[in-house]
């Protein structure tokens, strides 16, 4: 059903209006009708914003071309499908030059109408995604992004490498710990490339099970499986002439690895249930926090795919190896969340910054961003300072076991109790680390820890980690 998609039908012929209204309503669309251009403009002027306008060319008083011009003046982004009689090629050329998204010749088949509507809606969604991503990029510092600072020697080398490869189409493998900024580097490569005005499409390979990931990447045909009520293009089609970023590529199943290899070799793939190959021109960037060489050695990742992906290799260092960037990153995040939450935090105190500079940052840049976000939201850094001081490792700390033993009177306690408390402390530290690495994505953390989601929630409570969320 398409209840969230509205269509405005504009035609002076009552029979065609009624036919289209009944047909499209049965398909689940919300439909309004107008008997001419002026009435269509009144609908739009009243605040109605349809997903698609179906507009007849031949109408009295205000014809379709003039109506189209006025619609585009009101809202240039509204997709308009023109209805024309056969033989009006010059009119259609003019309509397309004004900004029509597509056209149908009368009489048309029901399937032709379906395809036209779906095509313009998909194109409009894609354009919206591009505009959103461009706004994000602009907010995050133009071509080089935010969440990355290029002043440390290692990051300076990465920036120089990006400048060398950005305008080529080579495949790039970006690897490093969770939270180091692999996606920001991928976006920087795209923004500096010749495809910068084309789509940048991200797919998280760990977020979906195998079959859903396959349909997400490659799309499917109507009837390919239960629930496939219509054709759905995949992310590779949306990324055509642009860039696709496959995050956490190490999580991809062997079946999908084989299909991805075909796309890299031939630039072709078929949708699920499809009978023909689809050609695409897509630059592929991938990222992982796994050691893919080891995955290849242990038979979990295809060797031929690894070498296809590893044309250019960008290892991203963890934040603890580029501490000189912490003050600048802190300022970036502070400014971002001050604007987002309409706050006025003036800066990180000298005391907290000193603690930041000796902290281990197991969650890397993402962990720093989360801490700054909490400071802005709470308008206080006291709890953060205590947390960082406790865990920063600036001074030698007693081991977990030593701390547990020394809390007992006389240093003696039943072994069973010591074991229980040591296990709880170890669990707490591991759960905390994984939660920070996954940006507190509990479902993903549960998968990494190999426990159920319900068990993880219970352990978060038991370990006193709720206040850190």
N, C-alpha and C positions, 0 to 999 in steps of 0.2 A: 504494500500500500504506500501511497505517496501523499499522505495528509499534510506533510510539511512543505509540499510543493504546490504553488498556486499558479494558475494560468489565466491570462486575459485574452479572450477571443474577440477580435475586432473584424466584423464583416457585415456589410449592409444587407446580405441575403439571409432572411430569417431561417430558411431551411438549413443552410450550412451552419449558422450559429447554433441551432438546436441540435443538429447532428453532432457537432464537435463537443458541445456541452455534455450531451448524454454519454458519448463515447469516452471522453476524458474523465467524467465523474465516475463511470463504472470502473475505470482503471485506478481510482483512488485519489485523483487530483482534486484540489479545490479550484472551481472554475467560476469566473465571472465573464459576462458578455457585454459588448458595446456594439451598437448598430452603426457607428461611424467614428471618425477621427476625433471629433469634438467630445463625444461622450467618453471615449477612451482617455483623453487628456483630463477630463473631469474626475474619472476614477483615480488617476495617478495624482492629481492635485489634492484629492481628499486624504492622501496618505497611504493608499493601497500600493504595495510594492510587489508585483507578481514576480515569480521566478522566471517565467517566460511569457512573451507576448506573441500571439499568432495573429498576423496582420494581413488583411487582403489588400492587394495593390489597387484594384479597380473599384473605387467607391465614389459616389457623388459628393458634391460640396468640397470636402477636404479629402484628396486621394491618399493612397497608402504612402507614397513617397514624402508628401508634405507632413503627414502624420508621423512618419518615421523621423524626419528632421526635428520635429518638435519634441518627440519622445527623447531623442538623443540630447537635446538641449536641457531637458529636465533631469535626465539621468543617463549618462553615456554608458553606464555599465549594464543597463537592462538588455538582456538578449532578446532579439526580435527575429521570428521566423516569418518570412513573407510568403503569401499565397498568390501565385500568378497563373494565368492561363498560358498554355503552350504557345510559343511563338513570340513572346515578349522578352527576348534575350537582352535587348538594350535596356529595358526597364530594370531587369534583374541586376545587370552590371551596375547601374546607377544606385540601386538599393544597397548592393554590397559595398560600394564606395562610400555611401553615407554611414554605413555601420551595421547593416543587417547581419545576423549571425548565420543564417541559412535561408533556403527557400524551397518551396514545394510547388510543383506544377499541378494544376487542377486538370482532371481528377487525379487524386492520389490514393495509394493503398494505405490501409491502417498501419501496416508494418513500417512504411516510409515515415509516417507521422511519428510513430514510436521512436524510431532511430533518430529523427531530427531533434525531438524534444530531449532525449537522453544525451545526445551529443552536445547540445548547447548548455545543458545543465552541468555536465561534467567539465566542459571548458570553463564555465563560470566559476565552479568550485576550485578548479586548478588555478585560475587567475586570482581568486581570493587567497588561496594558499600562498601564491608567489608574493602578493602584496603584503600579506602578514609576515612572511619571512623577511621581505625587504625592510619592513618597518622594524622588525627585531634587529636586523643587521645594522640599520641606521642608529637605533637606540644603543647598540652595543659597540659603537665605535667604528662604523664604516667597514672598509675592506679587511681590517685586521681583527675585528671583534673585541669582545670583552671577556674576562675570565682567563685571559692569556696576557702576559706581559713579556716583552721580547728583549729584556735587558741582560739576563744572565748569559754567560757564554754558550751554554747548551741551547737555549731558546733562540739566541741570535743565529746560530747555525741552522736551526730549523726554519727560521724566517728566510734566510738566504736560499735554502733548498726549495722552499715554497715558491720563491720568486723565479727560480730556475725551471720548475716543472709546471707551474700553474697554467701556462698557455699551451701545454701539450695535452695529449689525451691519455697519458700513461696511467695505468692502475696504480693506486697507492695503498700500502698497508700501514696503518697507524696503530701502534701498540704501546701499551703502558698500563699502569695500575688504574683501577676505577677512580674516577673523579679528577684525573689530571688535565682534562680539557681536550680529549681526542675529537669530540664533535666540533668544538670551536675551531680546531685546526682544519678539519674537513671543510667547514664553511668558509674559512679563509682561503683555502685552495680554490673553491668554487668562485668566490667573490673576485679573485684575481685572474680568473680564467676567461677565455673567449666566450664561455657559456654563461657568464655572470647574469645576463638578462633572461636566462632560461630557467626552468624549474630546478630547485634543489629538493630532492625527495629523500627523507630519512625513513629507514625501516629498522626496527629493533628485532633482531633475529631471536632473541631470548624471550620476547614478550608473548609469543604465540606458539601453540603446538604445531607439529609438522604440517598437517593438512591445511590448517588455517594460514600458516605462513606461506605455503605454496600458492594458495589462491590470492593472498595479499600481494605477493610478488608478481605473479604471472596472470592473474585474473581467471575467469571461468566463463563458460558458455551456459546458456539457459539449459537446465535439465542435467547439468554435469553431476549434480548430487542432490539429495533431498534438501529442499529449501532454496535451490538456485532457480529462482523464478524468472530471472532475466540475465542477460549478459552483463558481466562486470569487468571492466579493464583493470589490469594490475598496475602496481607501482612502476614497473619498467615502462609501461606505456605512458603513464603520466610524466615520467622523467625523460621522455624522448627529446633528443637534442639538448638535454641538460645533464645533470649529475644525480646519481643515486648513491646514497651513503648507507652501507650495510653495517650497522653497529652490532657488536658481539657476534661476529661471523663464526667464531669458534663453536657456537652453540648450534650451528646449522647441521641438519641430519645428512647422512651420506647420499640419500636420494636427491635432496635439493642441491647438494654440492655438485652432483653430476649435471643437473639442469643448469646451474649457474655457470659451470664450465662451458656448456654449449653456447650460452649467451656471450661469454667472453671470447670464444673462438670464432663464432659465426655471426654474432649480432642477431640471432634468431631464437625464438622460442614459440611454444604453442600454449594457448590457454588450457586450463583443465577442461576436458571434454571437447577440445577443439580439434578440427580436422586439417587445419592449415597453419603454416608457420607465419609468425609476425616478425617483421624486421624493425629493429630500433637502433638508434644512434645515441648511446648513453655512455657517459664516463662513469666508471665504477671506483668509488673510494670505500675502503673497509676498515674496521677497527676491531680490536680485541684486547682483552686483558690476559689472555692465555698465551703460553709459549707454543706457537703453532708448530715450530720445529719438533718439539716433544710430542705434540698431538699426531704429527705425521709418523714419527718413529713408532708410536704405540698403536698406529692403525686407526685412529679416530678422525683423521683429516686427510683428504686425498692429496697425494704428493703432487700430481699434475696441476690441481687447482691452486695449491700453495705457491707453486712457481709462477702461475699466471697472475696471482694477486700480488706477489712480492716483487713487482718490477721496481718500485721505489719504496724503500722502507723508512718510516719515520718513527724512531723510538722517542717517546715523550717522557722526560724525567719526572719523578715524583716531586712534590712541592718541597720536601725536606732537602732536596739537592739544588734548589734555586730559592733559598730563603730571602735573598735580596729583593725578590719580587713581592714578598708578603705585604709591606707597607703600601705599595701602589695598588695591589689587588684589593686590600682592605678599603682604601679610599673609593675605588670603583664601586664595590658592593655597597658601601655606606651611602654613596650618592644615589645608586639605583633604588635602594629600598627606602631611603628618605623620600624620594619622589613617588614611589609606588604607594607608600602608606601615609604620605603627607606628614612626615615626622621631621624633626630638626636636630638630630644627633650631630654634634659638631666634629667628632672624630674619636678615634681609639686613643685611650690614655697611654702615656709613656710606659706605665707599669704593665698594662695588658700587652702592649706591643713587644716589650721585652720577653714576656711569657710566650707570645706567639712565635718569636724568633728562636726559641729553644724547644718548642712543642714538636712532637713526632709527625703529626698530620697523616695518620693512617688513611683518612678519607680524602686527602689531598685538597685541591682547590675547591671541590664541592663542599668539603667539610668546613673550610674557611668561610665560604659563602653562607652556609647554614648558620654558623656562629654569628656572623655579622648581621644576618637577617634577624636572629633572635635578639641581638642587642638593640636593633632599631625598634622591633615590635614591643619589647619590654621596656625600652627607654632606660636601660640599666645594663651595666656590664659586670656587676658584682658576681652573679652566679657563674658567668662565663670565666671570669678571672679565677675563681676558686676551682672550677673544673680543669682549666688548662694548667694551673699550678700543680694540681694533684697528679696529672698524667703526663706532664711535659718531659720528664726525665732529665731535667737540667742538673740535678744532683743525684748521686747514686742512691738507689732505692732498695730496701730489703726485698727479697723474693716474696712471692705470694705465700709460700709455705712458711717462711720465716715470720711474716707479719701475722699469720694466723696463729702460729705457735706462741708468739710473744704476747698475744692478747690474753692468753690463759694465765690464771693465777699460778705463779710458780713455774710457768712454762710447761706444765704437764696437763694432758687431757686424754680421754679415751681415743684410741686410734680411729675408731669408727666415726667419731664426731669430727676429728681432724680431716678425715677423708671426705666426709660430706661437705664440710665448709670449703675445702680446697677445690672440690669439683664445682661447687656453686660459684666460687670466685673465677675459676677458669671459664665456666660457661658464660658468666656475665661479661668478661672481657671479650670473648669471641663473638658473642651476640652483638655487643656494642660496636665492635669493629666492622662486622658485616653490615649492620644497619647503616653505619656512616658511609660505607662503600657503595651501598645501594640507594643512598639518599632517602633512607627510611622507607623504602619500598618493602613492606613486610612480606608480601607474597614471594617476591624475588629472594629476599633474605631466607625465608623458610626453605626454598628450593636449594639454595647454596648450602645451608646447614643440614639439609636432608632430614627435616622434621616437618610435621604438618603445620599448617597455618595456625590452627587452634592451639597447638602446643607452643608455638612461638609466642603468641599473645600471652599465654599463661606465664611463660618464662620471663618475658619482658616485665611483667608485673612482679614476679618473684624476685627478680634481680634489681628492682628499683630503677628501671630505665625509662619509666613513663615520663619523668620530668625532662628528659633529654630530647624528646620527640620534637 
